[in-house]
Amino acid sequence: MSPQEPASKRVVAFVDGQNLFYAAKKAFGCHFPNYDPKRLAQEICHRQGWQLERVQFYTGIPAREDDEAKHAFWTNKLLQMSRDGVRTYKRPLRYRNKTIQLENGNAHTLMVGQEKGIDVRIALDIIAATYRQEADVLLVFSQDQDLSEVADEIRLIAQGQQRWIKIASAFPSSPTSSNRRGIEKTDWIKIDRALYETCADQRDYRQKT
């Protein structure tokens, strides 16, 4: 017998900040992370008829000496998120040279920021929330396919606990998106421009908060 689906579904949202930004950049032409993760999670839960319990946000940030402006932006934005009740997790963003091939055949080298450990941290936190039975729906703002294995794991955990569970991935999508797929083995929730702009963060984090 399958576990009974709860009438009221509790949600914990997990937001991969860099993944969300680059998807919004491709889909909507955003030039900086102007989203409000809590409002996005609230609006999606409202539309789905779910009850949002909390939001957890993850990002890499550059060291001050590597990029003072971006370091200040993320420091201020994370501080405001914490004030809004979002649990924030940060990792150092390391810059390395990366060579890409241009359409004309020439090679171009540029500095690219890389974050380490974000996907692992998200995966561990999803599994922990499942073990502790803190949510009926795990809402992941990411298209990182490495998290598809987590979907299998939480279903096994829920099966052992004899309860119903769902994992969904939410992501910006438009005709200009290069990636229009959510995380495999999850329910896909596409964020269109209207929804994204409704939940935009209008604060200027270049200033001290």
N, C-alpha and C positions, 0 to 999 in steps of 0.2 A: 504494500500500500504506500502510495506516495505521500510525503508529508503535506499537511494542509497549508495552503497559502494564507498568510495572515491578512486580515482585512485592513489593518493599518501597518504600513511598511516603514520601518526606521531606516534612515540612510546615513552613512558616513561617506563623505566625498574626499577624494584624494586628487590633488591638482599638481601635475608636473608643469611647473611654470614655464620652463624653456620650450617644452614640447607644445604647449598651448600657444605660446607667442608665435613660434615659427609657423604653426598651422594657420593662425589668424593673419600672419603676414602674407602667406600665399593666397589665402581665401579672400581677404578683404583689403590687402595693401597696407596693413598697420605698420607704422614705423617704430613703435615702441610698445612695451607691454601695458596697454591701456585698459585691460580687463579688470573687473572686480570679481574675484573668484567666489566670494560669499554670495554676491547677488546672482551670479550665474547658477550656482548650485541651488539657491533658493527658488529661482524661476523655473529651472528644470523640474525640481521636486514638486512645485506647485502644479505644473502642467501634467505631471505624471500621477498626481494624487498621493505623493509620498511625504513622509515627515522627516525633515532634515535634522539630524542630531548634532553634527559638527562638520567642520571643513578643515582639512589638513593640506598645507601648501608646501611645495618643495622646489628649491631652485639652487642653481649655482650662481655665485656672485664673484666678480673679479676683485683682486686685492686693490687697495687704494693706489699703490705704486704702478699697477698695470693700467688702470683706467679709473681715474678719480671721479669722473662724472657718473659712470655707471655704478661705481661702488656707492656713491652718495644716493643715487636714485633707488637702488635696491635696499639700502639700509633704511631709508625713509619709508619706502613702500611696505617693507616687512614690519616695521614698527607700527604703521597704521593698521595693517592686517591684524596684528596681535591685539591692538586696542579694540578691533571689531570682533574679537573672539575667535579668530582663526589661529590654529596651531601651525607655526611656521618652522621649517627645517631648511638650513642652508648648508651648502658645500662650497669649497673654494673652486673658482672657475680658472683653470689654467690655460694660458695662451701658448699655442705652438704654431710653427710655420706649416702651412698646407699648400701644396702645389696642385692647381687645377688646370685642365686643358680647355682653352677657349675654342669657340666655333671656327676661328680662322686658323687653328692648328698651333697657335702659340701657347706657351705655358705661362701661368701667372701664379706667383707665390704671395700669400697673404697670411695674416695672423688670425687664427681661429680659436675661439674659446671652447674648451672641453670640460665638462663636469664629470666627476667620477663618483659613483656610488648612489646616485639619486634613484635609479630604477630598482636597485637592491633594497634601499631604504623603504621605498613605496611598497614593494612586494612583501617585505617583512611586516610592515604595519597593516597591510590588508589581511595577511594571515593571522596576525595577533588579534585584530578586531573580530575576525571570524571565530577564533577559538574562544574569545571572551563573550561571544554572542551579543555584541554591541550593535549589530545592524542586521537587517534582513536584505538590504540592497547595498552593495559596494559600488559607488559611482566614481569612475576613474576618468579624469580629464587628461587623456593621453591617447596616442596612436602607436605607442611603443609595443611592438609585437613580442618583445621579450616577456611581457606581462601575460601572454596567453597561457603560459604554464601555470600561472597563479590561479587562473579560472578553474583549471582541473583540480588544483589542490584544495580550494575553498569548497568545492562541491563534495569532495571526499570528506572533508572535515564536517560539513553540514550533514552529510549522510550518516556519519558516526554519531552526530548529535540528534539525529532523527528530526531535522527541521528543514524548512523551505529556505532557499537563498537564491539571490540573483546577483550577477555582476554585469555592469553596463559601462561602456566607454563613450564619453561625450567629446566631440571635436568639431572645430569650425569647418565648414564645407561650403564650397561655391563652385561654379563652372571653372574658375581659375585654379582650383586646388590641384596640386600634383598628386596628392594622396587622399582618396575619398573613402578609405576603409578604416573602420574602427579596429580595435584589438580583436583578433580571432577568438572564438568561443565565448564572446560576450554579446550582449544586446547593444546595438549601435544607436546613439542619439546624436543626430547631426545638428550643429548650431549654425543657423543661417545668420545673415548680416543683421536682420532686424532684431533678433534675440541678442546677438553680441552687442549691438549698439545700445540697446535698452539697458544692458548691464555694464556699460563702459564706466570706468573710473575717471572722473573729471579733475581729480586733485593733481596739483603740480608738485611732483616729488623732487624737482630740482632745487626746491627751497627747503629749508629746515622745517621739520614738523614739531 
